[in-house]
Amino acid sequence: MTAAPELLQRLQDVLPAEAILTDPDVTGSYAHDMASFCEAGAPAVVVLPRTVEEVQHVMRTATALRVPVVPQGARTGLSGAANASEGCIVLSLVKMDRILEINPVDRIAVVEPGVINAVLSRAVGERGLYYPPDPSSWEMCTIGGNIGTASGGLCCVKYGVTAEYVLGLDVVLADGRLLTTGRRTAKGVAGYDLTRLFVGSEGSLGIVVRAVLALRPQPPQQLVLAAEFASTAAACDAVCKIMEAGHVPSLLELMDRTTVRAVNDMAQMGLPETTEALLLAAFDTPDPAADLAAVGALCAAAGATEVVPAEDHAESELLLQARRLSLTALEAIKGSSMIDDVCVPRSQLGALLEGTARIAEKYDLTIGVCAHAGDGNTHPTVCFDAQDPDESRRARESFDEIMALGLELGGTITGEHGVGVLKKEWLAREIGPVGVELQRGIKQTFDPLGILNPGKLF
Amino acid sequence: MTAAPELLQRLQDVLPAEAILTDPDVTGSYAHDMASFCEAGAPAVVVLPRTVEEVQHVMRTATALRVPVVPQGARTGLSGAANASEGCIVLSLVKMDRILEINPVDRIAVVEPGVINAVLSRAVGERGLYYPPDPSSWEMCTIGGNIGTASGGLCCVKYGVTAEYVLGLDVVLADGRLLTTGRRTAKGVAGYDLTRLFVGSEGSLGIVVRAVLALRPQPPQQLVLAAEFASTAAACDAVCKIMEAGHVPSLLELMDRTTVRAVNDMAQMGLPETTEALLLAAFDTPDPAADLAAVGALCAAAGATEVVPAEDHAESELLLQARRLSLTALEAIKGSSMIDDVCVPRSQLGALLEGTARIAEKYDLTIGVCAHAGDGNTHPTVCFDAQDPDESRRARESFDEIMALGLELGGTITGEHGVGVLKKEWLAREIGPVGVELQRGIKQTFDPLGILNPGKLF
């Protein structure tokens, strides 16, 4: 696909030459995020604006010429939400990467969308502050992408998701107008919550060009405990006991045996391979050792075969590293993977994992599960050989069957990865026809020409 | 206003006789919430449904006959959002008051909209759980009203506002269809966040008939400290120092001298009348005394003339009671009051209070200020004699001038009370024409006939 001369000409009128990429070998590398099985087209052009005014010019041009626009951050998403559509303008925000303000009294940061999550986290850490959202891709992913997908991470069981940290936004609308929404204040209820509407909207309502984020004071370093179980059911029972007892762990993660082995194979971590499920719990309280002792006792009561508190922060960090490697390690088993993201009420976690095991057996597939267990948010990861058409078909079918099971158990098809291309048929199934009609009405209000990230969500 | 025979007939077809009120002496008592200076019309009829189906019938009838509908909870609101419009159906949800579920593992409650905040708080407390939102009216106000106005309270500095506790909703739409939105899970990002859109929408988008609320484990009982200051500026400086140092108080409240005296006059609380500002800080941590000692030292550094930690929970409760009486006590000074609700970044709190004092002087009025100081959320309360037209005019003008100052300082016209009738001209000023256009578009999507709480917000 070559960009139409008029499109290029108009973009060149305002954007500098280095901000416009047209070489198909280069633009092709912007076609995909990290999701499997998601269609993508060839972009007509990739633009890399550095200012709000440049973004406005891109959107005015797109509106004038009716060209679709696909906004992108680091393309670490897992649902195809950032995939290019044929002949689109890919609007990459990665060059707008300035931290504009960090304010310890107001506990806010003001950032451009291309700021990398880890860069922000470290910058606020130096001021004694904490930006909790920590998706596994935090070393690469951008705040704009995090806002677009409403992403989560390990922190959520205590600190919640990205949405809870977005106070205000500047957004360039489809027609190029600039909207400022939300606030810099701790509270505010002036009108409908447009800010929250943009979070998780996958670039389909506008282009986020600036965000006011809430920060928290930095908590004490967390201490981690590992508990081994002879069955995932027992591990899930421990999760319920821990939450029912009123504990507030800073993370509560589960890795099943397949995941543990995959991580050992990839990184020689020496995790215990004979157990069926490994539970990691952590506390960042004033006395984490005391909290871990209480949680360890609950794990033992639920049948843990071994309970091992980390001796220090280095050992804790090693356990977290193992957890963070999980998805990559599972992908390595057969070269390809489909990462599901089903979230159920945590009381249903055991039923979901049991059902997933049944589905794996039915389709004769390896499905490893790692989970933000404290949130009931699981990532059943279907491992398959993409060269094998039959296995690929079975992978896709099992993936869908896990989502159906999640809905049956009162859950959602996506806890934190979003809908994108991957799950758009499933969105309608989850929210129903009335919900879809209202969502389409909102889309129509914000983007009457339908040029913003078309083909995603619905 | 008498209800048209056809309207009554249709309502009687489905609703029992006791659920339909038409006596003007009775229906007239449903015309107002607790805001001053807000227009209200006479309802044609008041309905008190007990089931979702009855609410659906009311909305279908209203749609068929194009009759406006004003949803109401306990009418404790402070912006006129629940005021009747002429000839409307007042749809009171107070009879739908069942707590349907409390689940300690999933940490959720499922409730009908008419459940009183304090009733829910006590019920979950008995299960070791905690529903934080605690508006001053918590003994009377309903969860449905709290959702409609996105209300706050004393808890917000640590626990946030109502919006953060609403996971899912059942909503009867303008045309009577039932929408289920959101989730029972800890996380979920399937599509646009319609749940959050309804929170704070003041009944203008649909009728909430069921809510899934997030709960937390019950924290330890809080311990309160009182600090006296010779100026509001010094008290605001202490607030900044406390937050900058990374403390997380469970409340951080300010009462100025006018407020302190009014509370003493009303309830003989024995608060110190010689100081200009009283700061209340509390912690519900494992060792609140230690936290209070640290905060006390910061208050002293900011110039506190006296720092008095409560000796026990009874003394703490007394101090909180004084704070909760503030608005009522201020109203008693001259018989009428206008309660503002301006929220600024907390670093601007001193500037807002200083400006408010200037405005009081300019208009020759008594304006008492109590504030959720930790949030930068102030309630400057203009005390006036409603029988005195000139004083009433000055009251209204000073009230507006305080909002203008709040916007100038980077704040919002409403931190937790909402827009309603009282501030609808000001909403446009805060969110700008693009914001208004988009909000109107959303309203149009949900309520194309404009029958839901017309004349509010915009």
Interface residues (C-beta under 8 A of the other chain):
Chain A: N103 P104 V105 D106 R107 I108 G128 T149 A150 G152 C156 V157 G160 V161 A163 E164 L173 R177 L178 L179 T180 T181 R183 R184 T185 A186 K187 G188 V189 A190 G191 Y192 D193 L194 R196 L197 V199 G200 S201 L205 R216 P217 Q218 C240 M243 E244 G246 H247 V248 T285 P286 D287 C343 V344 P345 R346 S347 H372 G374 D375 G376 N377 G410 G411 T412 I413 T414 G415 E416 H417 G418 V419 K423 L427 E430 I431 G432 V434 G435 L438 Q439 G441 I442 Q444 T445 F446 L457
Chain B: N103 P104 V105 D106 R107 I108 G128 T149 A150 G152 C156 V157 G160 V161 A163 E164 L173 R177 L178 L179 T180 T181 R183 R184 T185 A186 K187 G188 V189 A190 G191 Y192 D193 L194 R196 L197 V199 G200 S201 L205 R216 P217 Q218 C240 M243 E244 G246 H247 V248 T285 P286 D287 C343 V344 P345 R346 S347 H372 G374 D375 G376 N377 G410 G411 T412 I413 T414 G415 E416 H417 G418 V419 K423 L427 E430 I431 G432 V434 G435 L438 Q439 G441 I442 Q444 T445 F446 L457
